[in-house]
Amino acid sequence: MMEYIALSIPVFFILIGVEYVLSLIQRRALYRLNDSVNDLSMGIIDQVGGAFVNTLLFAGYLYVWKNWRVFDMGAANIWDWRGFPWWVWVSCFIAKDFMYYWAHRMSHEMNLGWATHIVHHQSEEFNLSVALRQGVFQGFFFWIFFIPLAFVGFPPTVYLVCSQFNTIYQFWIHTRTIGKLGFLEWFLNTPSHHRVHHGRDPKYIDRNHGGVLIIWDRLFGTFQEEEEEPNYGLVSPLRSWNPIWGQVHYFVKLAKLSYAAPYWTDKIRVWFAAPAWKPRGLEQGVPSQKLWEQGVLTKYDTHVPRVLKGYVFVHFVIATLLALGFMQAEADNLWLQRAVLAGLIFWSLLSFGGILELRKWVPLVESLRLIIGGTVVMLWGHALLGMPMLADVRVRAAMVAFCALSLLPILFYRKQFTNEGPECLPMPQEVA
């Protein structure tokens, strides 16, 4: 079956480029390199990790559909999407969007769901690159809400296509360059409605959960009109460019909170309670997270030499191409090959985050990445990526030269990498 999201990725990048150029023309600070690299790194982790996660989740959907479906919606071949009548497609698309609303809403109202979804809200900017910022574990939580569609009987092919187009639709609504759209605002999710959803202002929190349609929010009392432009991001900012930490930090927080809870019932409840809930006995021990009440709206930022920013940009482009190659060739690779390539990609993204934070461990970790990663791609890249050109001696020689040259700026600026932890990073000035 055609993978529409994978086909859309080049278009996504083109539109991100168009929005960036437009922001320069309008002299609006819509993009920052560190934030955008972090956004796209999260998206790469989601897509690469999704190759493993989605296989498992789809197998579960297929099993339920085969064995327990209530209605048979009929087709000679379930993989032939042309074999289903129009009403199956329309009803599945609406049902999928309805269940997406509840999955999305509950991911804001339950800690376990918020741990998987918080990734999407970490950016303090709002632009098209934020649309690609997704949690790799989110599929597990959302699957609980989508599996009833298998029980009803929506065929796997129809479900997958509707899911992909539901996701693709939501890309364009992550922008500040489009205002309100008249009568469309009444029933469609629009950039205006979704800007509200990403706001951390009190009246905007946990509002406008719809995917394609905004009617669910209007029906179930979670709709909020955009009045003034929101302040974007989390009430308690992540304050890190580390994409691996960004994916797991809330799970770690919940585990620590569960461990510290004095009562066994609260140790379990913490995973299913609302994010604002605190275990008994710990209410006073948790500092206030409502920074907007203190007037703290300074965006998290770090100051890195331009040479290192350029280094991150060049190597991030290479890592992105590596990820696209992974997605293109994943069906042809064995699980071990896929795991090795995924590991190299994740290692690269982790290292880029460390460079943008000037972490003390970067010179060693990045040097090893260039040596080990370069060697793996040079020797086995043609098999891992399905690119025969990587077996050419001249191409391999060029790769060796590139990796050697790449070591120079890391070694030259090695004394700048001094930060050991979040407490060493620039903090916004807190206003009492």
N, C-alpha and C positions, 0 to 999 in steps of 0.2 A: 504494500500500500504506500502511496506517495506521502512523504514527510513534508507537510506544508510549512511547518515552523522552520525547518532547516533551509528550505527554499527561500523563506522570507528574510533570513538573517542578512544577506547582502543588501537587501532593500532597507532593513533597519539601520545598517551602518551608513548608507547613503543619506537617509533622512536625518540621522544624527549629525552628519557633516553639514547638511543644508541648514539645520537649526543653529549649528555653531557659527556658520558664516553669517546667518541672519542676525545672530546676537552681536557679532562684531559690527555689522552695519548699523544696528540700532544702539550700539554702545551699551548693551545690557550684559551684566556679568552672570550669564546663565550657566557657564561651565568653568570648572577648575580641574586641572590635570589630575591631581591626587584623588579628588572625589570621583571623577569619571573613570579613572583606571580602577578604582575600588568597585564602582558599580559594575563595570564590565567583567571584572575578575569574578564577582559573585555570580554573574550570568554564565560565565564559562564553567565555573564549578557546578552550577545547576545543570547545564547541558551535558557536561562530561560525566558527572555523577549520575545524572538522569538516565544515561545509557544502561546503568546497572539497576537503578531503582525502578524505572518505568517498566523494565522487562518483568520484574517480580510483580508489580502492581497490576499490569495488564493480564498476567497469567491468572491472578486472582479473579479479575473481572470475567475473563473467559470461562473459568471453571464454574463460577456462579451462574453465568448465562447458559452454559451448556446443561447444567444439572437442575437448576431451580427456577428458571424463568417461568412467569405466569402466562404471558402471552407470546404466541409465535407470530412474529411479524413477517415471516416468509421471505425466502430468496433461495434460488437454486444453489448459489455459492455465496456464503456470508462475506467473503473477501472481495466480491464484486460490488462496489458501492452503487453501480448503476442498476442493480437488481431490486431496489427498494422504492416504493411509491413516495410521492412528495410529502404526504402527510406524516410518514415516519420521520423524515428529515426535520420537518417543521416542529413536530411535537418533541423530538429528541433535543433539538436546539433550545427550545423554550424550557424543557425540563432540566436540561444541563445548566442553563443560566439560573434557574430557580434554585437548584441545589448548590450552585456556586455561591449564591448570595448567602445561604445558611452556613456553608463551610467557611466562607470568608468572615462572616459576622462572628461565628463561634471562635475563629482563630484570633479574634480580638478580645473575646470575653472569657476565654479559658487559657490558663497558663501553658498547658501542653501545646495547644494550637499556636499560641503567641510565640512560643519558642521556635516554631518552624517558620512563622510568617514575619517575625520582627525584622528579618534581614531586609525585606522590601521597604521598610520605613526608616532605615538607618541614615540614609543620605539627608543632609541638610540643604540640598539643592532640589530643584524639581525641573527635570528636563527629560528628553527621550532616552538618555542612557539609563536613567533610573528605572525605566520600564523593564530593562533586562536584569535588574538586580533582584534575584530570586533565591529563596531558601531551598537547598538541595533536599531537605527532609520534609518539606511542605507536602509533597505528594502522599506521604503516609497518612497524614491527618486528613487531608481533603478526600482521600480514597474512601474513608468511612462514610462520607456524605454522598459520594457518587455511586457506590456499590448498589443502592436501591434501584438504579437505572438498569442494572443487569437483572435484578429480580423481576422488574416490570417486563423486560424482554427486548430492550433496545439492542440491536445487533452490535457486536464489537466494532465493525468497520464504521458504522454510522456514529457510534459513540466517540471513536477516536477522531474522526473528521470534525464533528461538532466541537469537541474539546479543543482541537487545534485552532479552529477559526474563532472560538471564544477567546483564546489567548492572544491570537494575532490582533483582534479588534482592540484589545486593551493597550496595545503599544502606543497608538497615536494620542491617547488621552493624557499621556504624561508630558504635557507641555504648557509653558506659560505664554506662548506666542499666539495662542488662539483664545479669543474672548468667548462670550456667550453666543449660543447658536439658535436663538429664537425659540420657535415651537418645538424643536428637537430636544430642548432641555426638559420637556415634560415626560418623555418616555425613554430617551436614550441616556446612557452614561456618557458624559462629555468631559472635555478638559476642565471646565469650570467645576463640575461636580467632583471630579477626582482630585483636583487641587485641595478641595475641602477635606477629602479623605486622608491626604498626606499632611494635614496641618496638625500642629501640636498645641494650638490655642485651645483653651477649655471648651468653647462651644463647638469646635470642629472635631474633637477627639471621638473616635468610634462612630463616624457617620459616613453615609454613602458607600455601602459595601457592594453595590451591584457590579456585575461584570459588563454585560452589553446593555442590559435594561436597568433603568433607575426606578422603574415602577415598583419593584420589590421594596425598596427603601421607603417609598411613599406609602405603600400599603401597611408596612410593619413598623412604622414610626421611627426609622433611623435616618430620615432625610434631613439635610441641612443645606440651605441655599448659600452660595458663596457671596459674602457681603464685602469685607475687606480681604485683601490677599493674605493667605495664611503664612505663618512662620513654619517652615518645613522641618521634619525630622522627628526624633523621639523626645519625649518629656525628659528622659534620662539619656543623654547622647552617648553613643558608643565610644567616641573619642579614640578611634584607631583606624589605620588603613590596612590592618591585617585581615585578609578575606577569610582565612581559616578560623580565626578567633571570632570574626563576625558571624560565621555560620553556627558556632557552638556556644557562644558566651552566655546566652540566656539559659541553656540547659545546665551549664556549670553553676549559674546563679541559683537556679531552682534546686539543684542537688545540694548546694551549701545550705540553702534555707531549710530544706527538708532535714538535713543532718542536724542542724541547730535547733529545730523545733522541739520543745520539751515534751509534747504529747504525741503518741503514736498516730492518733487519728489525724493530727495536723501534718504529720510527716507525709501522709498519703494525700490529704486534701490539698496541699500546696500545689500539686500538679494539675488539679482540676478546678481550682478556685480562679477567681478573676485576678488579673495582674496586680490590682491595687490591694488585694487581701494580704494580710500578714498573720503568721501563726501566733497563737496566744503566748504572751510573755516576750515576744520580740517586737511588738508594735513600737516601743520607744527606742529600740536599739537600731532601727533602720532609718538612716538619714532621709530627709525629704527629697523626693525626686522631682518636685515641681519647680524646675529652674525658672520657668516663665513667671512664677510668683515672685521670684527674687530679682527679676529684670535681667536675667542672664540669657541673652539671645545671641551672644557672639559665636560665630561658626567655628568649629574646630578646624585648625589649620596647622601646617608645619612648614618651616622655611628650609628648603633644600637647595644646594647649588644648582644653577641652570644646567651644568654639564651632566649632573646626575639625573635631573629631570629628563633631559634628552636621552640619556642612557635607558631610563625606564620606558620612555615612549617607544624607542626602537625595539627593545627586547620584548615589550608587551605586544607590539604588532606581530613579532615572530611567534610568540606564544599563542596569540589569537589564530594565526594561520595553522599552527600545530593543532590547536583545538578543532578548527574546521576540518583539517585532515583526519583527525580522530573520528569526527562525526560522519565524514564521508566514507571512511573505510572500516567503521566499527563492525559491520556485518561480515566482513571478510576476515576479521582477526579472531584468534582464540582469546579466551578469557584472560590468560596470562599476559598475552601481548597487549590487550586493552588495559589491563591493570598497570603494566609498566609505563605505557604512554600516559595514562591518566596521572600516575604518580609524578612523572616529569613535569606535566602541566601544573599540577597543584604546587609542586616545589617551586616552580618559577613564579607563580602568583604570590606565594608566601614571601619569597625573596624580594619581589618588587614592593610589597607592603612594608617590609623591613627597611628598604632603601628610603622610602618616602617618610619613614619615621626616624631615620638615622640610627637604627638599632646597632648595638655593640657587636652583635653576632654576624652582621651582614658580610664583612670581608671574608670570613672563613666559609660561611654557607654559600655565598654567591660564587666564590672561587671554585668550590667543589661542584656547584651546579654547572658552571661552564665546562669544567673538565669532564665530569661524569656524564652529564646530560649531553654535551657535545659528542662524546665518544659513543654513547648509545645511539644517538640519531645518525651519526656518521656510519657506524657499522651495521645497524639494523633498521635504519629509518626507511629504507626502500621496502622492507617487509612490513613494518608497522604502519606506514602511511600509504603503501601501494604506489610509491613513486620511484620508478626505475632510475631516474636521473640521479638520485642520491647514492647510487652505486658507482657513479662515474668518478674516476680518480681526480679529475680537475675540480669537480664539485666538492669532494672531500677535502682537498687541499685548501680550497677557499674557506670551508667551514673551520678548519684548524686555524687558519690565519685570523678569521673573524673572532673566534673565541679567545685567541691570544691577545688581540688588540682590545677586546672587551675587558680584559683583566686590568688594563692600564688605569682607567679612571677609578675603578674600585680601589686599587692599591694607592693611587695618588691621593685620594680623599679618605684614606683609611682612618686618619686621626679625627675626622669629623663624626665618625660613627661611635657615639659615646652613650646614647640613651639606653638604659637598662630595663626600663619598665614604663608603664603609663604615667607614673608619678614624675618622670623626668621630662615628659612632653609639655609643650606650651598649654597652659590652662587659661580659660577665659576668666576675666576679672569678675568675681561674684559681687553682686550689689545687694546689700542687706535690705 
